[in-house]
Amino acid sequence: MFPRVVMSSQIRHLPVVCCIDCDHCFIFFLLPETKQTPIEEIHLLWQKHWLWKSYCAPEDQSEKTGMKPQQLV
């Protein structure tokens, strides 16, 4: 939104396109594909992803670190 307010109307479209392109790159490279993945297996995707695996504890260590997701009643 910021580029639309600051830039003049003649060049306003250029920074807007850059912002949209950055958003698409973030989504494409940093978020794993979850299509047709059961909700119970989503944590496995995060554990296998090249960036997010350093933030997710393996399932066997999750009980030791307390990072296990809570069960819904």
Secondary structure, 3 states (H helix, E strand, C coil): CHHHHHCCCCCCHHHHHHHHHHHHHHHHHHCCCCCCCCHHHHHHHHHHCCCHHHCCCCHHHHHHHCCCCCCCC
